Each structure stands twice: as structure tokens, then as C-alpha cells.
Amino acid sequence: MSMITSSAWVRRGVAAQFPTKYEIDEDEMNRISKLARMQLEDAQEDLSAAQEQANGDTEEKNEDAMEEDVVEGKDGKKSAEKKIDDDDDLKEYNLDHYDSDEVDSDGEKTTMFGNVKSLAYHQPNEEDPYLVVPEEEDDEERAELQILPTDNLLLAGKVEDEVAHLEVYVYEDREDNLYVHHDIMLPAIPLCLEWLDFPVGKSPDDSRTTGNFVAVGTMDADIEVWDLDVVDSMYPNAILGQGGADLADNAKKSKKKSKKSKANDEYHVDSVLALTANRQHRNLLASGSADRTVKLWDLNTAKAAKSYSHHTDKVCSLDWHPKESTILLSGSYDRTIVAADMRAPDAKARWGVDADVETVRWDVHDPNFFYVTTDGGMVYRYDVRNVPATPKDSKPVWSLQAHDSSVSSFDINPAIPGFLVTGSTDKQVKLWNVENDKPSMVVSRKLEVGKVFSTTFAPDSEVGFRLAVAGSKGAVQIWDTSTNGAVRRAFVHRLPSLEGEVKERMVGMQPDRDESDDEDGAPEAGAGGGGDGWESMDED
């Protein structure tokens, strides 16, 4: 059983054309040693705690053991007889002389490997012929890792058989091809992803000013940052949180004594539910947590620069203002949305909704407005200039009952204003036209992803209509929405190239199947599959 909890695109031309293989030098070995030592100390502390708990039951167990000894004494004769029988059975294998070398007809000792004289060997300082990769094989492996400038990366946080990892896909639009390039093991279930172009955790001799990284928020309180241009990495480039602070200080006397279980200004103490990178101040990353706080991280130092307590419940969604680079939008399970200037956090505006917030997003085409989706299936559009006196007095520009259950994912098409997508735990993906503040559904589809947890449009204008959808079946589907007839008819006045009808395009990975999946009643869709098996409703 597997599921994809979150996904994120990486725009074209950012990834290294030939990602490097992870190599361990002295500095990296020292870094790994420190991380491994921290993990070992944590394990030892957990073991000690478990032993202390177990010692409380020692007397009861000892009494039970005494009773067992009495019973065992009565059966001792039978046990001895059984041992003699077992010894007789083992005699035929001559285990007493298993390590003695036999001698062949020529007087040479033989072993289970045969005559050692026949083994190949090499002189000291010579390359071992069995360990040297032939040059042609090395070139072939290099070609397999190649990422073209016309390729997108798609990142997916996945849980499979209780193992958490990040899958890095390559999407080749022209070839309708999607495949896993490499993956990264994670410490806990991933909950949110954010792509970063800032070189985090670089060495002093690294002169890069940009990079290709991903920040991952999980059920753990720490945020891990990984370099996507390095394959088979063992540890993250940076850890934002208590783990990173311990590593930076190189001192961890007693985590149990020093760990702060209550929310604080230095790091999160509960699951990280939301991440958003500031695209104008590239060293800033904001995070929202189940500990009810919002943290502002400086990626230069990998430390929290500020901490904010705007909410009274879990902070589940964040978004930086597209133009006012210090304004952050946050949504919470306390059923409020806050827009605050990070330079003056006391100056904030608050709106309220009637259910737990799922997502918040600024309208990239008109940042005077923002969207909110809720656990009740609603989508709201608010005018940031219309601040209510109290959250209960909030009045949206419009509201929409988009789904019957939680609107778990939401996105705005970067190319066409008024083109929205919603995904829900009802397993449906819906495309909307909200031009002139008159929302109307364009398409409703039930794709082969199960409950929908992620719907994201590609960031590049060339592939801006490509929609990545993922969910509870552990599958990813990329839908070229520009090839859908209803979409073409709805937005042709904005984009004349949508004139006419074309064959609809969909490419995806094979979903995992189990008995619960069959309730969809939809046939399985393979990689590169089309829309023949979709349940659909297209609006004219």
C-alpha cells in the first residue's frame, strides 16, 4: 500500500544536465559521523527509557520464571534424551571438522572455493579488474542520469509499505514520458515540499549563487533540505530545526533534558505542515507547524530568524505575496486566515471561515485577492483590502461549494487568469472558470489516483497547462488540460491557439491496486494512458 501526500514541480533548465553521484570526502565523512552519532545517542536514550519502563515489571516476570524453572526440572530428563537424538542426527555432517582443509590427488589443499591458485590477483597499487567499471558502462550510466533542458522535474513525497521517501521524476513532455530518476529516503511521512533555488549547506569553497534543492516537511519537527543535483545522497545538506542546531553546536549533552516540548522561537516541536519559499528574498523560507507557530528561516545560517504565533491551532498552509515580498498569508485549523507583514507581525488582518482551512493562495494574476479552501468542500475568494472587524464578519467576494468533502488541494493556472483546479478526498479533480467573479465548472474528472492530495500546474509557460495530480493510490498523473475540449472552448478567447479540437493527452505512473481501490469502478490506467477510462463530466 502506498500514497503520495504532496508534490512540487521544478521548472525547466534548473536541474544539472548530468547530476553527480554522491561521493564521500573527509569533510562529508565528518558531517555524516556527527549525524550518525546524534542518531545513535537518540537510539540509546530511547533504549534506556524502554529499559527503565521494563524494569518496573521485573518482579512479576521473575515470579513467572521461577514457576517455569520448576516445570522445566520435571521435564529435564526428556530434554536430555532429545539432545542425544539431535547429536546423532548431526554426526553425518561432520561439523566437528568443518574447517579442516581436504587434500586432493596432487597433495594440494582444497576449500569450498576450489584451488586458490586459479583465482585472479593483482599487484599492490594496481587497479582491481573486478572493481573497475569499464568506460563504456560508465558512459551508459551517465546517459541514463542525463536531464535535458526541455525536461521538468516533478517531486513527490511518498509513503510505501511504511517507508517514506521522496521520488524525483523526470517529465519529458515531447515524448509523453514520465519516469523516476532517483529517490531520497526520508525519516518520516512527508507532508509538504518546497523547491528552493538557494544553495543551502554549501561548502566554503562553493561559489554557487543558485541551486536545485528541495525542503521537505514531515511528521518529524525538523525540516530537511536536499540537493536534487546529487544522486544517492546519504544525509541532507541541511536540517532546519533542533537536529540542525545540535549539529551546528556540535554539542548534544542530553537531548531528553534540553529538548523543549513546548513551542519556542528556535525550532518546531511538532509536524511541519506547510512550507513556502520567498522568491524575492531567496534566503527566506517560511514554515507552518502543528505546534501552532510560523517560523521564518534564514537559509544562510539554517536557523530560525523569527517565530510567530498568529494562530491557536495547527498552521496548515502558507503563501508569500507575489509582489509585497514581506507579506505572508497563513491558514489554520482554528478556521482563520491571517495576512501579516513579517517586519511588523502585530500589524495583521484576519478573516474567518466556517470549517478547518485546507489551503490558502494569493491570486498571482491580481494579488489584491486570495483564495481559501476548506475541509467542508468550500472555495472562497477574498479581497485583502476588505478587512473585517472580526473574523465572524468576513465577507468573501464569492463562495463556491466545489466538492462534497474536503478540498485537499488547489492551484491557479499561471498562464490564464481565472483558470483554477481543485482536488478532493472525494477522488475528483475539477477545473473551474472564475472569470468576472462568476465561478463555473469546466471539467470534472475522477482520475486513477484515489483520494486527491495534490494538484499542481507546471510553472513553465511552454507547459503551463500540464497538471500533476497525485493521491492515495501512490500514483502520479500528468494531464495536458489544453487538450481537453471543454477547456479549449472555455478559454479560447484568452488564448487563440486553443482553437479547434485535439486528442486529449495524459501520462502517468501505474497506480497501486488493492481491494479498496475497486470502489472507484474505473479501469486501470497505465503509463502514458489516455482518458478512455475516466469518469468525466465536461461542461459546454
C-alpha positions in Angstrom: 0.0 0.0 0.0 1.4 3.4 -0.9 0.3 7.0 -1.2 1.6 10.3 -2.4 1.0 13.1 0.1 2.5 16.1 -1.7 4.2 17.1 -5.0 6.1 20.0 -6.5 7.4 21.0 -9.9 10.9 22.1 -10.8 10.9 24.4 -13.8 12.9 23.6 -17.0 16.6 24.3 -17.2 17.3 24.3 -13.5 18.5 20.8 -12.9 22.0 19.8 -13.7 22.2 18.1 -17.1 24.4 15.4 -15.6 23.6 15.0 -11.8 26.7 14.0 -9.8 27.0 10.7 -7.9 27.3 11.1 -4.2 30.9 10.8 -3.0 32.3 10.8 0.5 35.3 13.1 1.1 36.9 13.9 4.5 34.5 16.8 5.2 31.5 14.8 4.2 32.6 11.9 6.3 33.0 14.2 9.4 29.5 15.6 8.8 28.0 12.1 8.4 29.8 10.9 11.6 28.2 13.8 13.6 24.8 13.0 12.2 25.2 9.3 12.9 26.4 10.0 16.4 23.3 12.1 17.1 21.1 9.3 15.8 22.9 6.7 17.9 22.6 8.8 21.0 18.9 9.2 20.4 18.5 5.5 20.0 20.5 4.8 23.2 18.3 7.2 25.1 15.1 5.6 23.7 16.5 2.2 24.7 17.3 3.4 28.2 13.8 4.7 28.6 12.4 1.5 27.4 14.6 -0.5 29.8 13.5 1.7 32.7 9.9 1.0 31.8 10.6 -2.7 31.5 12.3 -2.8 34.9 9.0 -1.9 36.6 7.7 -5.3 35.6 10.8 -7.3 36.7 9.4 -8.8 39.9 6.3 -10.2 38.2 8.4 -11.7 35.4 10.9 -13.2 37.9 8.0 -15.0 39.7 6.8 -16.4 36.4 10.3 -17.5 35.6 10.6 -19.4 38.9 7.4 -21.3 38.1 8.8 -22.2 34.7 12.0 -23.5 36.2 10.1 -25.9 38.4 8.2 -27.2 35.4 11.5 -27.4 33.4 13.1 -29.5 36.2 10.4 -32.1 35.9 11.0 -32.3 32.2 14.8 -32.3 32.3 15.2 -36.0 31.6 13.1 -35.7 28.4 15.2 -32.7 27.3 18.5 -34.6 27.7 17.2 -37.6 25.7 16.1 -35.2 22.9 19.6 -33.6 22.8 21.2 -37.0 22.4 18.9 -37.8 19.4 19.8 -34.4 17.9 23.5 -35.1 18.2 23.1 -38.4 16.4 21.4 -36.7 13.5 24.2 -34.1 13.1 27.0 -36.7 13.1 26.6 -37.3 9.4 27.5 -33.7 8.6 30.9 -34.0 10.5 30.6 -30.5 11.8 33.4 -31.0 14.3 35.9 -30.9 11.3 34.0 -28.4 9.1 37.0 -26.1 8.9 39.6 -28.7 8.1 41.1 -28.5 4.6 40.9 -31.6 2.5 43.8 -32.7 0.2 43.3 -33.5 -3.5 45.1 -36.3 -5.5 48.0 -33.9 -6.2 48.5 -33.2 -2.5 47.1 -29.6 -2.7 44.7 -28.4 -0.1 41.2 -27.6 -1.4 38.5 -25.4 0.0 34.9 -24.8 -0.7 36.1 -22.2 -3.3 38.3 -24.7 -5.1 42.0 -24.3 -5.8 43.1 -20.8 -4.8 45.8 -20.9 -7.5 43.1 -20.4 -10.1 41.9 -17.1 -8.6 42.9 -13.9 -10.3 45.0 -11.4 -8.3 46.7 -8.1 -8.9 49.9 -6.4 -7.6 49.8 -3.8 -4.8 48.8 -0.3 -6.1 47.2 -1.9 -9.2 43.5 -1.5 -10.0 41.4 -4.5 -9.2 40.0 -5.6 -12.6 36.8 -6.7 -10.8 36.2 -3.3 -9.3 36.9 -1.0 -12.2 33.9 -0.1 -14.2 34.5 -0.3 -18.0 34.5 3.1 -19.6 31.6 2.3 -21.9 29.4 1.2 -18.9 30.3 4.5 -17.2 29.2 6.4 -20.2 25.9 4.4 -20.4 25.1 5.2 -16.7 25.9 8.8 -17.3 23.5 8.9 -20.2 20.8 7.3 -18.1 21.1 10.1 -15.5 21.0 12.9 -18.1 18.3 15.6 -17.7 17.7 17.7 -20.8 17.0 21.4 -20.6 13.5 20.7 -22.0 12.7 18.3 -19.1 10.8 19.1 -16.0 11.4 17.5 -12.7 8.4 16.5 -10.6 8.9 15.8 -6.9 6.6 13.5 -5.0 6.6 12.8 -1.2 5.6 9.1 -1.0 4.9 6.5 1.7 5.2 2.9 0.6 4.9 -0.1 2.9 5.6 2.2 5.9 8.8 3.5 4.2 8.9 7.3 3.5 10.9 8.7 0.6 11.0 11.4 -2.0 10.6 10.4 -5.6 12.3 12.6 -8.2 10.6 12.1 -11.6 11.7 13.4 -15.0 8.8 14.5 -17.2 9.6 14.5 -21.0 6.7 16.5 -22.5 7.5 15.9 -26.1 7.8 12.1 -25.6 4.8 11.8 -23.2 7.2 10.1 -20.8 7.3 10.2 -17.0 9.8 8.1 -15.0 11.6 8.0 -11.6 15.1 9.4 -11.9 16.2 8.7 -8.3 14.7 8.8 -4.9 15.7 10.0 -1.4 15.0 8.2 1.9 13.1 10.3 4.4 12.9 10.0 8.2 9.1 10.2 8.5 5.9 10.6 6.4 6.3 13.7 4.1 3.6 16.3 4.5 4.8 19.2 2.3 7.5 20.1 -0.3 9.0 23.3 -1.5 11.5 23.8 -4.2 14.5 26.1 -3.5 16.9 27.8 -5.8 19.2 28.9 -3.0 22.4 26.8 -2.4 21.8 25.5 1.1 24.5 24.0 3.2 27.2 24.6 0.6 30.9 24.2 1.5 33.1 27.4 1.9 34.8 26.8 -1.4 31.5 26.5 -3.3 30.9 29.7 -5.3 27.3 28.9 -6.5 24.7 31.6 -6.1 21.8 29.4 -7.3 21.0 25.7 -6.9 18.4 23.0 -7.2 17.2 22.0 -3.7 14.0 20.8 -2.0 12.8 21.4 1.5 10.8 18.6 3.0 8.4 18.9 5.9 7.5 15.6 7.6 5.7 14.2 10.7 9.0 15.0 12.5 9.6 18.5 13.7 12.8 19.1 11.6 12.9 20.3 8.0 15.4 18.5 5.7 16.9 20.2 2.7 18.3 18.0 -0.1 20.4 18.8 -3.2 18.4 17.4 -6.2 21.5 17.5 -8.4 23.2 14.8 -6.3 22.1 11.2 -6.7 22.3 8.6 -3.8 22.9 11.1 -1.0 23.0 9.6 2.5 22.1 12.7 4.5 20.5 16.1 3.8 22.5 19.2 3.0 20.9 21.0 6.0 18.5 20.4 8.8 16.3 23.2 9.9 15.3 22.6 13.5 16.6 21.1 16.6 18.6 18.4 14.8 20.4 21.2 12.8 21.0 23.2 15.9 22.6 20.2 17.6 24.8 19.5 14.7 25.9 23.2 14.4 26.7 23.4 18.1 28.5 20.1 17.9 27.2 19.5 21.4 24.4 17.4 22.5 24.8 16.6 26.2 21.3 15.3 26.8 18.5 15.7 24.3 16.0 14.4 26.8 17.0 17.2 29.3 17.4 20.0 26.8 14.5 19.3 24.4 11.7 21.8 24.7 8.4 20.1 24.3 6.6 23.5 24.2 6.6 25.9 21.2 9.6 28.1 21.2 11.4 30.6 18.9 14.2 28.4 17.8 12.6 25.4 16.1 9.4 23.5 15.6 8.4 20.8 18.2 5.7 19.1 16.1 4.9 18.1 12.5 5.7 20.6 9.7 2.5 21.0 7.6 3.4 23.9 5.3 6.4 25.4 3.5 6.8 28.4 1.2 9.9 30.0 -0.2 10.2 33.7 -0.7 11.1 34.2 -4.4 12.3 37.8 -3.9 14.4 37.2 -0.8 15.7 33.9 -1.8 17.3 33.0 1.5 14.0 33.1 3.4 11.8 30.1 3.9 8.6 30.1 6.0 7.2 27.0 7.7 3.9 26.3 9.5 3.5 23.6 12.1 1.2 21.6 14.2 2.8 23.4 17.1 0.7 26.4 16.0 3.7 28.6 15.1 5.1 30.0 11.9 8.9 30.1 11.6 10.9 32.2 9.3 14.2 30.5 8.4 17.4 32.2 7.1 18.9 29.6 4.7 22.3 31.3 5.0 22.6 30.2 8.6 20.0 27.4 8.6 18.5 28.9 11.8 15.1 30.4 12.6 15.2 34.2 12.3 11.7 34.8 13.6 8.8 32.9 15.1 5.1 34.0 15.0 2.1 32.8 16.9 -0.8 34.2 14.9 -3.0 31.1 15.3 -4.5 29.0 18.1 -4.4 25.7 16.2 -2.3 23.9 13.6 -0.9 26.1 10.8 -1.6 24.1 7.6 -1.0 26.4 4.7 1.3 29.4 3.8 1.8 31.6 0.8 4.1 34.7 0.2 2.5 37.7 -1.5 3.6 37.8 -5.2 4.6 41.4 -5.1 4.8 42.6 -1.5 7.6 40.3 -0.5 7.2 40.7 3.3 3.5 39.8 3.4 2.7 36.2 4.4 -0.7 34.6 4.2 -1.3 31.8 6.7 -4.3 29.4 7.2 -5.1 27.3 10.2 -7.3 24.7 11.7 -8.5 27.5 14.0 -10.7 28.4 11.0 -8.9 31.8 10.4 -6.7 33.2 7.7 -4.0 35.8 8.6 -2.2 38.3 6.3 0.7 39.7 8.2 3.8 41.8 7.4 6.8 39.8 8.7 8.6 43.0 9.6 5.7 44.1 11.9 3.8 41.0 12.9 1.5 42.9 15.2 0.1 44.6 12.1 -2.1 41.8 10.7 -5.5 41.2 9.2 -7.7 38.2 10.0 -10.5 36.5 8.2 -12.7 33.6 9.3 -14.4 30.6 7.6 -16.9 28.0 8.9 -14.6 24.9 8.7 -10.9 24.0 9.0 -8.7 25.7 6.4 -7.0 23.4 3.9 -5.2 25.7 1.6 -4.6 29.5 1.1 -3.3 31.1 -2.1 -2.8 34.6 -3.4 -4.2 35.2 -6.8 -1.0 35.6 -8.9 -2.9 37.5 -11.6 -4.4 40.0 -9.1 -2.7 40.0 -5.7 -5.4 42.1 -4.2 -7.3 38.9 -3.8 -6.7 35.5 -2.2 -8.4 32.1 -2.2 -9.2 29.8 0.7 -10.3 26.1 0.5 -11.8 24.3 3.5 -12.5 20.9 4.9 -16.2 21.5 4.2 -15.6 21.4 0.5 -15.8 25.2 0.0 -13.7 27.6 -2.0 -13.7 31.3 -1.1 -12.3 34.4 -2.8 -11.5 37.4 -0.5 -10.4 41.0 -1.2 -7.4 41.7 1.0 -8.5 45.4 1.1 -11.8 44.5 2.7 -10.6 43.6 6.3 -13.4 42.6 8.6 -13.8 44.0 12.2 -13.8 40.4 13.5 -13.3 37.1 11.7 -17.0 36.3 12.0 -17.8 39.4 9.9 -15.7 38.1 6.9 -17.5 38.6 3.6 -16.0 36.8 0.6 -16.2 38.2 -3.0 -17.8 34.8 -3.8 -18.1 31.4 -2.3 -18.4 28.0 -4.0 -19.4 24.6 -2.9 -16.8 22.9 -5.0 -16.9 19.4 -3.5 -18.9 17.3 -1.1 -15.8 16.6 1.0 -12.6 18.3 1.9 -10.9 20.4 -0.9 -7.5 19.0 -0.1 -5.6 20.6 -3.0 -5.9 23.8 -5.1 -3.9 25.7 -7.7 -4.1 28.6 -10.0 -3.0 28.3 -13.7 0.0 30.6 -14.2 -0.9 31.4 -17.8 -4.6 32.1 -17.8 -6.4 34.3 -15.2 -9.5 32.7 -13.8 -8.4 29.1 -14.5 -8.5 27.1 -11.3 -8.2 23.5 -10.2 -9.5 21.8 -7.1 -8.8 18.2 -5.8 -10.7 16.5 -3.1 -10.9 13.4 -0.9 -14.0 12.5 -2.9 -11.4 11.4 -5.5 -12.5 14.1 -8.1 -10.4 16.7 -9.8 -12.4 19.7 -11.1 -11.3 22.6 -13.4 -13.1 25.9 -13.0 -13.5 29.2 -14.9 -14.0 32.0 -12.4 -13.7 35.0 -14.8 -15.8 38.0 -13.9 -16.3 36.5 -10.4 -18.8 34.0 -11.8 -17.5 30.5 -11.0 -18.5 27.8 -13.3 -17.2 24.2 -13.6 -15.4 23.3 -16.8 -14.5 19.7 -16.3 -14.9 17.1 -13.5 -12.8 14.0 -13.7 -12.1 11.0 -11.4 -8.5 10.0 -12.2 -6.7 6.9 -11.2 -5.0 8.4 -8.1 -7.6 7.7 -5.3 -8.2 10.4 -2.9 -6.6 13.5 -4.3 -3.9 15.1 -2.1 -2.0 17.2 -4.7 -3.0 19.2 -7.9 -0.3 21.5 -9.3 0.1 23.2 -12.6 3.6 23.2 -14.2 5.5 26.5 -13.7 6.8 27.0 -17.3 4.8 28.8 -19.9 5.6 26.2 -22.5 3.9 23.5 -20.4 1.7 25.7 -18.2 -1.4 23.6 -19.0 0.2 20.4 -17.6 -1.5 19.5 -14.4 0.2 17.0 -12.0 -2.3 15.0 -9.9 -1.4 12.6 -7.1 -3.1 10.9 -4.2 -3.9 7.9 -2.0 -3.1 5.2 -4.6 0.6 6.2 -4.8 0.2 7.2 -8.5 1.1 10.4 -10.4 -0.8 11.5 -13.5 0.1 14.5 -15.7 -2.8 15.8 -17.6 -2.4 18.2 -20.5 -5.5 20.2 -19.8 -5.0 22.3 -23.0 -6.0 19.2 -25.0 -9.4 18.9 -23.2 -12.3 20.1 -25.4 -14.2 21.8 -22.7 -11.1 23.7 -21.5 -10.3 24.8 -25.1 -13.8 26.1 -25.6 -13.8 27.9 -22.2 -10.5 29.8 -22.6 -10.0 30.1 -26.4 -10.9 33.8 -26.2 -7.9 34.3 -24.0 -5.5 32.0 -25.9 -6.4 31.7 -29.7 -4.1 28.8 -30.0 -6.7 26.7 -28.3 -8.9 26.9 -31.4 -10.1 23.5 -32.6 -10.2 20.0 -31.2 -7.2 17.8 -30.5 -6.6 14.4 -29.0 -6.5 14.5 -25.2 -3.2 13.7 -23.5 -2.4 12.0 -20.2 0.8 10.4 -19.0 1.2 8.8 -15.6 2.7 6.1 -13.4 0.9 2.8 -12.8 -1.2 3.2 -9.6 -1.0 0.6 -6.8 -4.1 -1.6 -6.6 -5.9 -3.1 -3.6 -9.4 -4.1 -2.8 -10.3 -0.6 -1.6 -9.4 0.8 -5.0 -12.1 -1.2 -6.8 -14.8 1.0 -5.3 -13.9 3.6 -7.9 -15.3 1.4 -10.6 -12.8 2.9 -13.1 -10.4 0.8 -15.2 -6.7 0.9 -14.5 -4.7 3.5 -16.4 -1.1 2.6 -17.4 1.9 4.8 -18.1 1.1 7.1 -21.0 -2.5 6.1 -20.8 -5.2 8.3 -22.3 -8.6 9.3 -21.0 -10.6 6.3 -22.2 -11.3 5.0 -18.7 -12.0 8.3 -16.8 -15.3 9.1 -15.2 -15.9 12.6 -16.6 -18.3 15.4 -16.9 -17.3 18.2 -19.3 -19.3 21.4 -19.4 -20.0 23.0 -22.7 
